[in-house]
């Protein structure tokens, strides 16, 4: 029982990061209908800045704002340079554009930094645990869960209670009509990318702390987890994205603890098999959004 | 005639061989001029890449679904090939603990390739079912993520199953019984891949897949089941990719998980899209262009301008000319093409089809007018009690019509009367909450739309849905291909006559997206007629047309229906058009039928005048 509880907390901690990433992907998908395969670069770029900052005597208190700000700026910059030019293009074109951006960023770091692993020091409290009865809970997990809860609450407020949120949701449900109603498409799209970057920045803080290193291809895994979480939750649903992230985190941790030791290193493979089964029996994801076919 | 053995077999074969000759000949010239071992290796690599890219083109090009998973399939094929082809002596060193007693197995490379293809295709069947369940169609995001996930799973398994794969570090580097001496297996496989890709592209399945790529909904309305064609394309495509991947492993002489992962996936995709993913010619061109661009970038990265014989110390562009420049080139090429030319250099230009049009069409003569059918096959359509509600809104309640072959039945009503909902129900796009409809007593309620059209209920769309990248002729042929299989008991009119009948003879080889509005409408009618329908369902056929065009349309619809012996059910809100064309009329208002009868009866009906013409007319 304790073991299970411990795993659940562990899984929620992991899942919270995925949820933040997935929500960022979902916000952009909602507004542009583009699944952003470059979302992971919003962790790679701040990751390298973090590495640079630590080498120049910064500490975590100054690095954390650096990560968030650089993620937001990168997100806006990528939108400006690449994605704004393929607005309204076919899904195929947008998918490949975002994939190309991922590749340019990672190849850029390969070109100008190096292929080797760059270490980043973890904060002192990273490995500390909190003893509660027979439970040993990692402080890190608690911090992640707490911060994520606050950020999600803030995002919900933003989307539900502000004019920007209303504009964003209106544009996500019908972009053309929203424009006709006087919503400025540019500012809404940029707002969506800024929000997506902010969420990725928060996730990035924890991702970078947990990994303790950065490489040119560091963006691949967070991108994949974010994108998968969006699909697990249900493409087109913001709530689904968060749910999908949490479910994915829990599935990883619980599966790892249940699998026999000999095949434990295949956990990721089994997670994918579970996801495949989900898609086969519930193709629209957990909170599937009804797709209306326009005749 | 719509299967043309010259166009669909002979010319594609010529095209395949020509493309091979160009790629191989170009490679040979390059390596002869440079005359060193590295040039030779580059050319061999290019030929192997070409096999894999052509394999991917068969799926991605024809279905429009972006797949990262093909490199994952390639990984499976590569490992299967390696595990079967390496000598036991070598395996004892690399993978002594291989499961299933594979350590002691050794087969000749050709057999190992065959085993790799079979096993990989079996995996593809499973993945294909998953893709179908996800409702894959052109540009489908969910389908692409599934293929991406496949790429990760294969990579993950390859890394974490060292007993079989040699894991991440050592991999399997090996000596195969016979190492790849000379290039003949690669050459043979490349020719084979080109032939398969071109023949498939012109085959029935390939053309139906392309139709679904262009417009999934319209393809289904023409009796195409896109999921079946996508599966065929996937299996063929994976088979070709498997052969290419096995050859890649054989040529390199080793396999590591990273060899078939993101970087290679990116390379092959860029090659595919730069030339033009929709054509095999484009895929081959992309392979050549990107191989050259990357080689140039690699050498610029190594030596800077010295590549061109210019020695500059501390050259101003040193910040660009660095090692790994070639991988940046890939990313930049992809984004640049997506922004400025998303369909690649050649778009959908196919060499052999171009050649055929230049050489083959001189012999064509315009067919004469089609006569009306002497005996109209008897058919009866009836719908009764159809009810639909969206949320709390009752769009249709207890609506019903009947129609017989040979007659034209009009449905009319003001906006919001439920006309379009009614059409959507009887074409399988909306499931009714009550009621049923049938042709000759054959219950059709709840059937998918592709099945309804195969049973003879064929529709057109209010907002034109043509297969834009296909020519006029190919649009009509798509329907004819389906009719050939499912409507064989009816009189099938040949494609060229129908095109001439619709007044499109001079436009027959133009792409549908280039047609003007009136011609597009006529093409849609001809395409629907090619299905040899029992009933032709026209959804607002005159929307956007002038009065004189509408009148011409009446004549056209009646004649088209008579030549294929179909009854017509036509929906419109234009009273003049409907009374001009119909034998009988149903008037819809607020979800129910409020009147029916001949045009004169209906026009005289006071309820109709009140509902449709407004109270002013009723006074």
Interface residues (C-beta under 8 A of the other chain):
Chain A: X29 X35 X82 X85 X86 X89 X90 X91 X92 X93 X94 X95 X96 X97 X99 X100 X101 X102 X103 X104 X105 X107 X108 X110 X111 X112 X115 X217 X220 X224 X227 X228 X231 X235 X265 X266 X268 X269 X272 X273 X275 X276 X279 X280 X283 X291 X293 X295
Chain B: X64 X66 X129 X130 X133 X134 X135 X138 X139 X140 X141 X142 X144 X145 X146 X148 X149 X152 X153 X156 X157 X160 X161 X217 X262 X266 X269 X273 X322 X323 X324 X325 X327 X328 X330 X331 X332 X333 X334 X335 X338 X339 X342 X420 X424 X429 X461 X462 X539
